[in-house]
């Protein structure tokens, strides 16, 4: 990724020599450092582009703005980085990934645009990094695509970008693209305090980002705040956050690229009541459970039928295996229109097949 996530460096012969020496001479101090883990157990993951990892949330419509300055040959360079979680998804190495676009500016001129591919592991909550497409600019024109890579091509593999449960001292490769991108991370502190122009944060995650292609470099310190994401990367600091139209949480689905918020309230036969727990499984669908996580009782879908002239609406479908009292509430975040779908106590859930639920255009 670009400066704010994986800063690019040119590889020089001296750096390559240092890496080779570190591998073949056991007497070097670097050989005694704890190793960086490579590819984790990808086979143990069910991937989704809809993860809500608190350190790196993938919410469509979410954006961060970081600013800073650095010295370059005696001159001050103004830096700006925009990170935007797009509604777009991309199939990379057989996995549907979320596209996160990053735009980097120096003194007001665009220098890099990258489209980065992430997916979450449902079992662990970790965010995996599957590669990036890169446009590097010079004088406003695309000069090259250096640093681009994709898992499954030329020996590249997906790496763990952000663990679901960060642990102090953990070391892992975030990029596994031999000779192209071999960035790695070390978790320095899981309870750091950090103040940036946007806000002061407690309990931040401090990560040291290094490059295996240049092992002599000291690395780049980064800070991630829970529920926010990246807040500091060397000179860059968070100055603005644009929240998504819908923020998923343990009780909320955000469907159709985050346009529709879905929640469920229930009351059982003992008149106990609560808010159902949500589990998003696709851009247009998610599950709810009331009493146990292994007992899914309701499936809700919001389908985009707008491209078809015959229907020209968003549809709401639901199916359930329950007879408790419940109310499904679907909110259009663009118009604030609300549709509710109740089920009376003691009645087997009747399928919802609403093909005129919401207008396409707000």
C-alpha positions as CSV (number, residue, x, y, z in Angstrom):
1,X,0.0,0.0,0.0
2,X,1.1,3.6,-0.1
3,X,2.9,5.8,2.4
4,X,0.3,5.6,5.2
5,X,0.2,1.8,5.2
6,X,3.2,0.3,3.5
7,X,5.8,2.9,2.5
8,X,7.7,1.9,-0.6
9,X,11.5,2.0,-0.7
10,X,13.9,1.3,-3.6
11,X,16.0,-1.8,-3.1
12,X,19.8,-1.2,-3.2
13,X,22.5,-3.9,-3.5
14,X,23.7,-3.1,0.0
15,X,20.3,-3.9,1.4
16,X,20.2,-7.2,-0.5
17,X,23.7,-8.1,0.8
18,X,22.6,-7.4,4.4
19,X,19.6,-9.6,4.0
20,X,21.7,-12.5,2.6
21,X,24.2,-12.2,5.4
22,X,21.5,-12.2,8.0
23,X,20.2,-15.5,6.6
24,X,23.6,-17.3,6.3
25,X,25.6,-16.1,9.2
26,X,24.1,-17.3,12.5
27,X,26.4,-15.1,14.5
28,X,24.6,-11.9,13.5
29,X,22.4,-10.4,16.2
30,X,19.4,-10.2,13.8
31,X,19.4,-14.0,13.6
32,X,18.5,-14.1,17.3
33,X,15.5,-11.9,17.0
34,X,12.1,-13.6,17.1
35,X,11.1,-14.6,13.5
36,X,8.3,-13.0,11.6
37,X,5.6,-15.4,10.8
38,X,4.8,-16.0,7.1
39,X,1.5,-17.1,5.6
40,X,-0.9,-18.0,8.4
41,X,-3.6,-20.7,8.2
42,X,-5.6,-19.3,5.4
43,X,-7.5,-22.6,5.0
44,X,-9.0,-22.0,8.4
45,X,-10.7,-18.8,7.3
46,X,-14.0,-18.0,5.8
47,X,-13.3,-14.7,4.1
48,X,-15.6,-11.7,3.9
49,X,-15.2,-8.1,2.6
50,X,-17.4,-6.9,5.5
51,X,-15.3,-7.2,8.6
52,X,-15.6,-4.7,11.4
53,X,-12.1,-5.3,12.9
54,X,-11.7,-2.3,15.3
55,X,-8.2,-1.6,14.2
56,X,-8.9,-1.7,10.4
57,X,-12.7,-1.4,9.8
58,X,-13.9,-2.1,6.2
59,X,-17.0,-0.1,6.2
60,X,-18.1,1.2,2.7
61,X,-18.1,5.0,2.7
62,X,-15.7,5.3,5.6
63,X,-12.7,7.6,5.0
64,X,-9.7,9.0,6.9
65,X,-7.7,12.1,6.1
66,X,-4.1,12.3,7.4
67,X,-1.7,15.3,7.1
68,X,1.8,16.1,8.0
69,X,5.1,17.4,6.7
70,X,8.7,16.1,6.3
71,X,12.1,17.5,5.3
72,X,13.5,16.6,1.9
73,X,16.9,17.9,1.0
74,X,16.4,20.9,3.3
75,X,12.9,21.7,2.0
76,X,9.6,21.1,3.8
77,X,7.2,18.9,1.9
78,X,3.5,19.0,2.8
79,X,2.0,15.5,2.9
80,X,-1.7,14.5,2.6
81,X,-3.1,11.0,2.5
82,X,-6.7,10.1,1.9
83,X,-7.9,6.6,2.8
84,X,-11.3,5.7,1.4
85,X,-13.2,2.4,1.9
86,X,-15.0,1.9,-1.4
87,X,-18.2,0.0,-2.0
88,X,-16.2,-1.9,-4.7
89,X,-15.1,-5.4,-4.2
90,X,-12.5,-7.3,-6.2
91,X,-11.9,-11.1,-6.7
92,X,-8.3,-11.8,-5.8
93,X,-6.9,-15.3,-5.6
94,X,-10.4,-16.7,-5.4
95,X,-11.4,-14.4,-2.5
96,X,-13.9,-11.5,-2.7
97,X,-12.0,-8.6,-1.2
98,X,-12.9,-5.1,-0.1
99,X,-11.2,-2.3,-2.1
100,X,-9.6,0.5,0.0
101,X,-8.3,3.4,-2.1
102,X,-5.5,5.5,-0.9
103,X,-4.5,8.8,-2.5
104,X,-1.2,10.4,-1.6
105,X,-0.2,14.0,-2.2
106,X,3.0,16.0,-1.8
107,X,2.7,19.8,-1.9
108,X,-0.7,19.5,-3.4
109,X,0.3,17.2,-6.2
110,X,-0.8,13.6,-6.6
111,X,2.1,11.2,-6.3
112,X,0.3,7.8,-5.8
113,X,-3.1,6.2,-6.1
114,X,-3.4,2.6,-4.8
115,X,-6.4,0.2,-4.8
116,X,-5.7,-2.2,-1.9
117,X,-7.5,-5.5,-1.5
118,X,-8.5,-6.7,2.0
119,X,-10.7,-9.4,3.4
120,X,-11.7,-10.4,6.9
121,X,-11.5,-13.9,8.4
122,X,-14.8,-14.6,10.1
123,X,-13.3,-17.2,12.4
124,X,-10.6,-15.0,13.9
125,X,-11.6,-11.4,13.1
126,X,-8.2,-10.8,11.4
127,X,-7.9,-8.7,8.3
128,X,-5.9,-10.2,5.5
129,X,-4.1,-8.3,2.7
130,X,-4.3,-9.7,-0.8
131,X,-2.4,-7.1,-2.7
132,X,-2.7,-3.7,-4.5
133,X,-2.9,-2.0,-7.8
134,X,-0.6,1.0,-7.9
135,X,-0.4,4.1,-10.0
136,X,2.7,6.2,-9.3
137,X,2.6,9.8,-10.7
138,X,5.2,12.3,-11.9
139,X,4.1,15.8,-12.9
140,X,0.5,14.7,-12.9
141,X,1.0,11.8,-15.2
142,X,1.1,8.1,-14.4
143,X,4.8,7.2,-14.5
144,X,4.8,3.5,-13.4
145,X,3.1,0.9,-11.4
146,X,6.0,-0.1,-9.1
147,X,4.9,-1.9,-5.9
148,X,1.8,-3.5,-7.4
149,X,1.2,-7.2,-6.5
150,X,-1.7,-9.6,-6.1
151,X,-1.9,-12.8,-4.1
152,X,-1.9,-15.9,-6.4
153,X,0.4,-14.2,-9.0
154,X,4.2,-14.6,-9.4
155,X,4.5,-16.5,-6.1
156,X,2.7,-13.8,-4.0
157,X,0.6,-14.8,-1.0
158,X,-1.9,-13.0,1.1
159,X,-0.5,-11.8,4.5
160,X,-2.2,-10.9,7.8
161,X,-2.5,-7.1,7.8
162,X,-4.2,-6.8,11.2
163,X,-4.8,-9.6,13.7
164,X,-8.2,-10.1,15.3
165,X,-6.6,-10.2,18.7
166,X,-3.3,-8.2,18.7
167,X,-0.7,-9.5,21.1
168,X,2.4,-7.6,22.3
169,X,5.5,-8.8,20.6
170,X,3.7,-10.5,17.7
171,X,5.6,-10.4,14.4
172,X,4.1,-11.1,11.0
173,X,4.5,-10.4,7.3
174,X,1.7,-8.2,6.0
175,X,2.9,-8.5,2.4
176,X,4.3,-11.7,0.8
177,X,5.3,-10.8,-2.7
178,X,8.9,-11.9,-3.2
179,X,11.2,-9.1,-4.4
180,X,8.3,-6.7,-4.8
181,X,6.6,-6.2,-1.4
182,X,7.8,-7.9,1.8
183,X,6.5,-5.5,4.5
184,X,6.2,-6.9,8.0
185,X,4.8,-5.7,11.3
186,X,5.8,-6.0,15.0
187,X,3.3,-5.1,17.6
188,X,5.1,-2.9,20.1
189,X,2.3,-2.0,22.4
190,X,-1.5,-2.8,22.6
191,X,-2.3,-0.1,25.1
192,X,-0.6,3.1,23.9
193,X,-1.8,6.7,24.3
194,X,-1.6,8.9,21.3
195,X,-2.7,12.5,20.6
196,X,-3.3,13.7,17.0
197,X,-5.1,16.8,15.7
198,X,-8.4,14.9,15.4
199,X,-8.5,13.6,19.0
200,X,-6.6,12.0,21.9
201,X,-6.8,8.2,22.0
202,X,-6.2,5.7,24.8
203,X,-5.7,2.0,24.2
204,X,-4.1,2.5,20.8
205,X,-2.2,-0.1,19.0
206,X,1.5,0.7,18.3
207,X,3.0,-1.2,15.4
208,X,6.5,-1.0,13.9
209,X,6.4,-1.5,10.1
210,X,9.6,-2.8,8.5
211,X,10.7,-4.0,5.1
212,X,12.4,-7.4,4.7
213,X,14.0,-6.1,1.4
214,X,15.8,-3.4,3.5
215,X,16.4,-5.0,6.9
216,X,18.9,-2.3,7.9
217,X,16.1,0.4,8.0
218,X,14.7,1.2,11.5
219,X,11.1,1.0,10.4
220,X,8.0,3.2,10.4
221,X,6.0,3.5,13.7
222,X,2.2,3.5,13.2
223,X,-0.6,3.9,15.6
224,X,-4.1,2.5,15.2
225,X,-7.0,3.5,17.5
226,X,-9.9,1.1,18.2
227,X,-13.0,1.9,16.3
228,X,-11.1,4.3,14.1
229,X,-8.1,2.7,12.4
230,X,-4.9,4.4,11.4
231,X,-4.3,7.7,13.4
232,X,-0.5,8.2,13.0
233,X,2.1,7.1,10.5
234,X,5.5,8.8,11.1
235,X,4.8,12.5,10.2
236,X,1.3,11.8,9.1
237,X,-1.5,12.4,11.7
238,X,-5.3,12.0,11.5
239,X,-7.1,15.3,11.0
240,X,-10.5,14.2,9.8
241,X,-12.9,11.2,9.8
242,X,-15.9,10.7,7.5
243,X,-18.1,8.1,9.0
244,X,-19.9,5.6,6.8
245,X,-23.6,5.9,6.2
246,X,-24.1,2.7,8.2
247,X,-21.7,1.4,10.9
248,X,-22.1,-2.4,11.5
249,X,-21.9,-3.7,15.0
250,X,-22.9,-6.8,16.9
251,X,-26.6,-5.9,16.5
252,X,-26.6,-4.2,13.1
253,X,-26.3,-5.3,9.5
254,X,-25.3,-2.7,6.8
255,X,-26.5,-4.0,3.5
256,X,-26.3,-2.9,-0.2
257,X,-23.0,-1.1,0.2
258,X,-24.0,0.2,3.6
259,X,-27.2,2.0,2.4
260,X,-29.6,0.0,4.5
261,X,-29.4,-0.5,8.3
262,X,-31.1,-3.7,9.5
263,X,-31.9,-4.5,13.2
264,X,-34.2,-6.9,14.9
265,X,-36.0,-6.7,18.3
266,X,-37.5,-9.9,19.9
267,X,-39.7,-11.0,22.7
268,X,-39.9,-14.7,23.7
269,X,-42.7,-16.8,25.4
270,X,-41.4,-15.9,28.9
271,X,-41.7,-12.2,27.8
272,X,-38.0,-11.8,27.9
273,X,-36.9,-9.3,25.3
274,X,-33.8,-8.2,23.5
275,X,-32.0,-7.0,20.4
276,X,-30.9,-9.8,18.1
277,X,-27.2,-10.4,17.3
278,X,-26.2,-9.8,13.7
279,X,-23.7,-11.6,11.5
280,X,-23.2,-10.2,8.0
281,X,-22.5,-12.9,5.4
282,X,-22.6,-10.9,2.1
283,X,-23.1,-7.4,0.8
284,X,-26.9,-8.0,0.5
285,X,-27.5,-10.5,3.3
286,X,-27.0,-11.3,7.0
287,X,-28.1,-13.6,9.8
288,X,-29.6,-12.9,13.2
289,X,-29.6,-15.0,16.4
290,X,-31.4,-14.4,19.6
291,X,-30.2,-16.9,22.2
292,X,-27.1,-18.7,21.0
293,X,-24.6,-17.9,18.4
294,X,-24.8,-21.4,16.9
295,X,-28.6,-21.1,16.5
296,X,-29.2,-18.8,13.6
297,X,-33.0,-18.0,13.6
298,X,-33.4,-15.3,10.9
299,X,-32.0,-14.5,7.5
300,X,-32.5,-11.0,6.0
301,X,-31.6,-9.8,2.5
302,X,-31.9,-6.4,0.8
303,X,-31.6,-7.0,-3.0
304,X,-30.9,-4.3,-5.6
305,X,-33.4,-4.8,-8.4
306,X,-33.0,-1.3,-9.7
307,X,-31.2,-2.3,-12.9
308,X,-34.4,-4.1,-14.0
309,X,-37.1,-1.8,-15.5
310,X,-39.8,-4.3,-14.4
311,X,-39.1,-3.9,-10.7
312,X,-37.1,-0.7,-10.2
313,X,-36.9,-1.1,-6.4
314,X,-34.8,-2.5,-3.6
315,X,-36.4,-5.7,-2.3
316,X,-36.5,-6.9,1.3
317,X,-36.6,-10.7,1.8
318,X,-36.5,-12.5,5.1
319,X,-36.9,-16.1,6.3
320,X,-36.9,-17.5,9.8
321,X,-37.1,-20.6,12.0
322,X,-38.8,-19.1,15.0
323,X,-42.2,-18.3,16.6
324,X,-41.1,-15.6,19.0
325,X,-42.4,-12.1,18.6
326,X,-40.0,-10.0,16.5
327,X,-39.8,-6.8,14.5
328,X,-37.3,-6.4,11.6
329,X,-36.5,-2.7,11.0
330,X,-34.9,-1.7,7.8
331,X,-33.7,1.9,7.4
332,X,-32.7,3.6,4.2
333,X,-29.7,5.8,5.3
334,X,-30.0,8.0,2.3
335,X,-33.7,8.9,2.8
336,X,-34.4,7.9,6.4
337,X,-37.3,5.8,5.1
338,X,-38.1,2.9,7.4
339,X,-39.9,-0.4,6.8
340,X,-40.8,-2.7,9.6
341,X,-41.8,-6.4,9.4
342,X,-43.4,-7.8,12.5
343,X,-44.0,-11.4,13.5
344,X,-46.6,-12.1,16.4
345,X,-45.7,-14.2,19.4
346,X,-46.5,-17.8,18.9
347,X,-46.8,-17.6,15.1
348,X,-44.3,-19.5,12.9
349,X,-42.3,-16.8,11.0
350,X,-43.9,-16.0,7.7
351,X,-41.5,-15.2,4.9
352,X,-41.1,-11.6,3.9
353,X,-41.2,-11.0,0.1
354,X,-41.4,-7.2,-0.3
355,X,-40.5,-6.3,-3.9
356,X,-41.5,-2.6,-3.5
357,X,-39.7,-1.9,-0.2
358,X,-37.6,1.1,-1.2
359,X,-37.3,3.5,-4.2
360,X,-34.0,3.3,-6.1
361,X,-33.3,7.0,-6.2
362,X,-33.4,8.9,-2.9
